[in-house]
Amino acid sequence: MTTKKPTLARQTFEKVCAIETILNSLLADSRTPTSDPQSPVTERPLYLATASPEMPLSVIRLEDAPDYLPCFDEADLLYGIPGLPILMSYCPEQVIDIGEESYLVGPMVFFRIDRDGCTVSLQVADLYQLAEFLEEHSVILMQGGESFIAIRLD
């Protein structure tokens, strides 16, 4: 009996389904106090996503973003995901240029913005679209006889 290895599309679908389950449970169950300890009102925590060429797409909380991208919200650059109200934050030192193309070789954090420019939680549908973006922009590069994965920046 032979078992067939799942395709990359199937593996991506299964990973996004797992992330969707986690995100839905976090959004349904989690509530944190606002920054004003006197306030009786609570607000939901903000959920972002992170990935790198070597790390799969994962859901994180806003306060954990600097653990994945130390320059987050300080010395990072922002990249708008075409057709989506989502920004990708990344460290400019982790971009390599080959010819006229630029490639990201380090971690990135994805977040959604609203009409006022404020950061809001990603939606489940965003995770599907981010997985597609990463799959479409992942490339294998060679340098010094070694190959590595990078994300092509348009």
CYANA upper distance limits for C-alpha pairs under 8 A (distance plus 0.5 A):
  6 PRO  CA     10 ARG  CA      6.37
  6 PRO  CA     11 GLN  CA      6.76
  7 THR  CA     11 GLN  CA      6.70
  8 LEU  CA     12 THR  CA      6.56
  9 ALA  CA     13 PHE  CA      6.61
 10 ARG  CA     14 GLU  CA      6.66
 11 GLN  CA     15 LYS  CA      6.70
 12 THR  CA     16 VAL  CA      6.62
 12 THR  CA    131 ALA  CA      7.50
 13 PHE  CA     17 CYS  CA      6.64
 14 GLU  CA     18 ALA  CA      6.76
 15 LYS  CA     19 ILE  CA      6.73
 16 VAL  CA     20 GLU  CA      6.46
 16 VAL  CA    127 LEU  CA      7.13
 16 VAL  CA    128 TYR  CA      6.84
 16 VAL  CA    131 ALA  CA      7.85
 17 CYS  CA     21 THR  CA      6.77
 18 ALA  CA     22 ILE  CA      6.89
 19 ILE  CA     23 LEU  CA      6.51
 19 ILE  CA     58 SER  CA      7.27
 19 ILE  CA     59 VAL  CA      7.22
 19 ILE  CA    127 LEU  CA      8.41
 20 GLU  CA     24 ASN  CA      6.49
 20 GLU  CA    124 VAL  CA      6.35
 20 GLU  CA    127 LEU  CA      8.14
 21 THR  CA     25 SER  CA      6.72
 22 ILE  CA     26 LEU  CA      6.64
 22 ILE  CA     59 VAL  CA      8.49
 23 LEU  CA     27 LEU  CA      6.52
 23 LEU  CA     47 TYR  CA      8.45
 23 LEU  CA     59 VAL  CA      7.43
 23 LEU  CA    124 VAL  CA      7.84
 24 ASN  CA     28 ALA  CA      6.53
 24 ASN  CA    124 VAL  CA      8.31
 25 SER  CA     29 ASP  CA      6.47
 26 LEU  CA     30 SER  CA      5.95
 27 LEU  CA     44 ARG  CA      7.80
 30 SER  CA     44 ARG  CA      7.08
 30 SER  CA     45 PRO  CA      7.65
 31 ARG  CA     42 THR  CA      7.00
 31 ARG  CA     43 GLU  CA      6.54
 31 ARG  CA     44 ARG  CA      5.35
 31 ARG  CA     45 PRO  CA      6.88
 32 THR  CA     42 THR  CA      6.47
 32 THR  CA     43 GLU  CA      6.50
 32 THR  CA     44 ARG  CA      6.55
 32 THR  CA     45 PRO  CA      6.66
 33 PRO  CA     37 PRO  CA      7.69
 33 PRO  CA     41 VAL  CA      7.74
 33 PRO  CA     42 THR  CA      5.25
 33 PRO  CA     43 GLU  CA      6.82
 34 THR  CA     39 SER  CA      7.60
 34 THR  CA     41 VAL  CA      7.60
 34 THR  CA     42 THR  CA      6.11
 34 THR  CA     43 GLU  CA      6.62
 45 PRO  CA     61 ARG  CA      7.48
 45 PRO  CA     62 LEU  CA      8.03
 45 PRO  CA    121 SER  CA      8.33
 46 LEU  CA     61 ARG  CA      6.31
 46 LEU  CA     62 LEU  CA      5.99
 46 LEU  CA    119 THR  CA      8.41
 46 LEU  CA    120 VAL  CA      6.57
 46 LEU  CA    121 SER  CA      5.21
 46 LEU  CA    122 LEU  CA      8.44
 47 TYR  CA     59 VAL  CA      7.12
 47 TYR  CA     60 ILE  CA      6.17
 47 TYR  CA     61 ARG  CA      5.08
 47 TYR  CA     62 LEU  CA      6.39
 47 TYR  CA    111 PHE  CA      8.35
 47 TYR  CA    120 VAL  CA      8.11
 47 TYR  CA    121 SER  CA      5.12
 47 TYR  CA    122 LEU  CA      6.52
 48 LEU  CA     59 VAL  CA      6.33
 48 LEU  CA     60 ILE  CA      5.82
 48 LEU  CA     61 ARG  CA      6.37
 48 LEU  CA     62 LEU  CA      6.65
 48 LEU  CA     65 ALA  CA      8.39
 48 LEU  CA    109 VAL  CA      7.50
 48 LEU  CA    110 PHE  CA      6.30
 48 LEU  CA    111 PHE  CA      5.58
 48 LEU  CA    112 ARG  CA      8.20
 48 LEU  CA    121 SER  CA      6.54
 48 LEU  CA    122 LEU  CA      6.26
 49 ALA  CA     57 LEU  CA      7.12
 49 ALA  CA     58 SER  CA      5.91
 49 ALA  CA     59 VAL  CA      4.89
 49 ALA  CA     60 ILE  CA      6.01
 49 ALA  CA    109 VAL  CA      6.21
 49 ALA  CA    110 PHE  CA      5.55
 49 ALA  CA    111 PHE  CA      7.20
 49 ALA  CA    122 LEU  CA      8.11
 49 ALA  CA    127 LEU  CA      8.43
 50 THR  CA     57 LEU  CA      6.17
 50 THR  CA     58 SER  CA      5.85
 50 THR  CA     59 VAL  CA      6.95
 50 THR  CA     60 ILE  CA      7.37
 50 THR  CA     65 ALA  CA      8.35
 50 THR  CA     68 TYR  CA      7.78
 50 THR  CA    107 PRO  CA      7.64
 50 THR  CA    108 MET  CA      6.12
 50 THR  CA    109 VAL  CA      4.88
 50 THR  CA    110 PHE  CA      6.51
 51 ALA  CA     55 MET  CA      5.90
 51 ALA  CA     56 PRO  CA      5.91
 51 ALA  CA     57 LEU  CA      5.06
 51 ALA  CA     58 SER  CA      6.85
 51 ALA  CA    107 PRO  CA      6.24
 51 ALA  CA    108 MET  CA      6.08
 51 ALA  CA    109 VAL  CA      7.21
 52 SER  CA     56 PRO  CA      7.27
 52 SER  CA     57 LEU  CA      8.17
 52 SER  CA    105 VAL  CA      7.79
 52 SER  CA    106 GLY  CA      6.14
 52 SER  CA    107 PRO  CA      4.60
 52 SER  CA    108 MET  CA      6.42
 53 PRO  CA    104 LEU  CA      8.46
 53 PRO  CA    105 VAL  CA      6.73
 53 PRO  CA    106 GLY  CA      7.18
 53 PRO  CA    107 PRO  CA      7.65
 53 PRO  CA    138 SER  CA      7.76
 53 PRO  CA    149 ILE  CA      5.94
 53 PRO  CA    150 ALA  CA      5.82
 53 PRO  CA    151 ILE  CA      6.92
 54 GLU  CA    149 ILE  CA      7.50
 57 LEU  CA    131 ALA  CA      7.51
 60 ILE  CA     64 ASP  CA      6.88
 60 ILE  CA     65 ALA  CA      7.43
 61 ARG  CA     65 ALA  CA      7.23
 64 ASP  CA     68 TYR  CA      7.69
 65 ALA  CA     69 LEU  CA      6.55
 65 ALA  CA     70 PRO  CA      8.16
 65 ALA  CA     72 PHE  CA      7.15
 65 ALA  CA    109 VAL  CA      7.41
 66 PRO  CA     70 PRO  CA      4.87
 66 PRO  CA     71 CYS  CA      7.09
 66 PRO  CA     72 PHE  CA      5.95
 68 TYR  CA    107 PRO  CA      7.26
 68 TYR  CA    108 MET  CA      8.22
 68 TYR  CA    109 VAL  CA      8.20
 69 LEU  CA     90 TYR  CA      7.61
 69 LEU  CA     91 CYS  CA      7.88
 69 LEU  CA    107 PRO  CA      6.74
 69 LEU  CA    108 MET  CA      7.10
 69 LEU  CA    109 VAL  CA      7.54
 71 CYS  CA     75 ALA  CA      5.62
 71 CYS  CA     76 ASP  CA      5.92
 71 CYS  CA     90 TYR  CA      8.36
 71 CYS  CA     91 CYS  CA      6.94
 72 PHE  CA     76 ASP  CA      6.07
 72 PHE  CA     89 SER  CA      7.28
 72 PHE  CA     90 TYR  CA      7.82
 72 PHE  CA     91 CYS  CA      8.33
 72 PHE  CA    109 VAL  CA      8.41
 75 ALA  CA     91 CYS  CA      7.66
 76 ASP  CA     89 SER  CA      6.56
 76 ASP  CA     90 TYR  CA      5.92
 76 ASP  CA     91 CYS  CA      5.42
 76 ASP  CA     92 PRO  CA      6.99
 77 LEU  CA     89 SER  CA      6.14
 77 LEU  CA     90 TYR  CA      6.02
 77 LEU  CA     91 CYS  CA      6.72
 77 LEU  CA     92 PRO  CA      6.69
 78 LEU  CA     87 LEU  CA      6.70
 78 LEU  CA     88 MET  CA      5.99
 78 LEU  CA     89 SER  CA      5.15
 78 LEU  CA     90 TYR  CA      7.08
 79 TYR  CA     87 LEU  CA      6.10
 79 TYR  CA     88 MET  CA      5.46
 79 TYR  CA     89 SER  CA      6.94
 79 TYR  CA     90 TYR  CA      8.46
 80 GLY  CA     84 LEU  CA      8.22
 80 GLY  CA     85 PRO  CA      8.17
 80 GLY  CA     86 ILE  CA      6.77
 80 GLY  CA     87 LEU  CA      5.16
 80 GLY  CA     88 MET  CA      6.76
 81 ILE  CA     85 PRO  CA      7.75
 81 ILE  CA     86 ILE  CA      6.24
 81 ILE  CA     87 LEU  CA      6.43
 81 ILE  CA     88 MET  CA      7.46
 85 PRO  CA    112 ARG  CA      6.38
 85 PRO  CA    113 ILE  CA      6.64
 85 PRO  CA    114 ASP  CA      8.12
 86 ILE  CA    110 PHE  CA      7.15
 86 ILE  CA    111 PHE  CA      6.04
 86 ILE  CA    112 ARG  CA      4.93
 86 ILE  CA    113 ILE  CA      6.86
 87 LEU  CA    110 PHE  CA      6.19
 87 LEU  CA    111 PHE  CA      6.04
 87 LEU  CA    112 ARG  CA      6.81
 87 LEU  CA    113 ILE  CA      8.04
 88 MET  CA    108 MET  CA      6.83
 88 MET  CA    109 VAL  CA      6.08
 88 MET  CA    110 PHE  CA      5.02
 88 MET  CA    111 PHE  CA      7.15
 89 SER  CA    108 MET  CA      6.03
 89 SER  CA    109 VAL  CA      5.61
 89 SER  CA    110 PHE  CA      6.83
 90 TYR  CA     94 GLN  CA      8.30
 90 TYR  CA    106 GLY  CA      8.04
 90 TYR  CA    107 PRO  CA      7.05
 90 TYR  CA    108 MET  CA      5.28
 90 TYR  CA    109 VAL  CA      7.21
 91 CYS  CA     95 VAL  CA      8.03
 91 CYS  CA    106 GLY  CA      7.90
 91 CYS  CA    107 PRO  CA      8.27
 91 CYS  CA    108 MET  CA      8.21
 94 GLN  CA    104 LEU  CA      6.38
 94 GLN  CA    105 VAL  CA      6.07
 94 GLN  CA    106 GLY  CA      5.89
 95 VAL  CA    102 SER  CA      6.97
 95 VAL  CA    103 TYR  CA      5.91
 95 VAL  CA    104 LEU  CA      4.99
 95 VAL  CA    105 VAL  CA      6.63
 95 VAL  CA    106 GLY  CA      8.13
 96 ILE  CA    102 SER  CA      6.22
 96 ILE  CA    103 TYR  CA      5.79
 96 ILE  CA    104 LEU  CA      7.02
 96 ILE  CA    105 VAL  CA      7.93
 97 ASP  CA    101 GLU  CA      6.22
 97 ASP  CA    102 SER  CA      4.92
 97 ASP  CA    103 TYR  CA      6.77
 98 ILE  CA    102 SER  CA      6.83
 98 ILE  CA    103 TYR  CA      8.31
101 GLU  CA    152 ARG  CA      7.90
101 GLU  CA    153 LEU  CA      7.79
101 GLU  CA    154 ASP  CA      8.00
102 SER  CA    152 ARG  CA      6.66
102 SER  CA    153 LEU  CA      6.01
102 SER  CA    154 ASP  CA      7.95
103 TYR  CA    150 ALA  CA      6.31
103 TYR  CA    151 ILE  CA      5.86
103 TYR  CA    152 ARG  CA      5.03
103 TYR  CA    153 LEU  CA      6.13
104 LEU  CA    150 ALA  CA      5.97
104 LEU  CA    151 ILE  CA      5.47
104 LEU  CA    152 ARG  CA      6.91
104 LEU  CA    153 LEU  CA      7.45
105 VAL  CA    149 ILE  CA      7.63
105 VAL  CA    150 ALA  CA      5.34
105 VAL  CA    151 ILE  CA      7.09
106 GLY  CA    150 ALA  CA      8.42
111 PHE  CA    119 THR  CA      7.23
111 PHE  CA    120 VAL  CA      7.64
111 PHE  CA    121 SER  CA      7.40
111 PHE  CA    122 LEU  CA      6.63
112 ARG  CA    119 THR  CA      6.30
112 ARG  CA    120 VAL  CA      5.95
112 ARG  CA    121 SER  CA      6.72
112 ARG  CA    122 LEU  CA      6.01
113 ILE  CA    117 GLY  CA      5.90
113 ILE  CA    118 CYS  CA      5.81
113 ILE  CA    119 THR  CA      5.11
113 ILE  CA    120 VAL  CA      6.13
114 ASP  CA    118 CYS  CA      6.02
114 ASP  CA    119 THR  CA      7.10
114 ASP  CA    120 VAL  CA      7.07
122 LEU  CA    126 ASP  CA      6.67
122 LEU  CA    127 LEU  CA      8.07
123 GLN  CA    127 LEU  CA      7.52
124 VAL  CA    128 TYR  CA      7.65
125 ALA  CA    129 GLN  CA      7.06
126 ASP  CA    130 LEU  CA      6.51
127 LEU  CA    131 ALA  CA      6.55
128 TYR  CA    132 GLU  CA      6.83
129 GLN  CA    133 PHE  CA      6.65
130 LEU  CA    134 LEU  CA      6.61
131 ALA  CA    135 GLU  CA      6.64
132 GLU  CA    136 GLU  CA      6.55
133 PHE  CA    137 HIS  CA      6.57
134 LEU  CA    138 SER  CA      6.29
134 LEU  CA    151 ILE  CA      7.61
137 HIS  CA    151 ILE  CA      5.80
137 HIS  CA    152 ARG  CA      5.57
137 HIS  CA    153 LEU  CA      7.87
138 SER  CA    149 ILE  CA      7.17
138 SER  CA    150 ALA  CA      6.24
138 SER  CA    151 ILE  CA      5.14
138 SER  CA    152 ARG  CA      6.81
139 VAL  CA    149 ILE  CA      6.16
139 VAL  CA    150 ALA  CA      5.96
139 VAL  CA    151 ILE  CA      6.68
139 VAL  CA    152 ARG  CA      7.27
140 ILE  CA    147 SER  CA      6.97
140 ILE  CA    148 PHE  CA      6.07
140 ILE  CA    149 ILE  CA      5.05
140 ILE  CA    150 ALA  CA      6.83
141 LEU  CA    147 SER  CA      5.93
141 LEU  CA    148 PHE  CA      5.95
141 LEU  CA    149 ILE  CA      6.69
141 LEU  CA    150 ALA  CA      7.48
142 MET  CA    146 GLU  CA      5.99
142 MET  CA    147 SER  CA      4.83
142 MET  CA    148 PHE  CA      7.01
143 GLN  CA    147 SER  CA      6.89
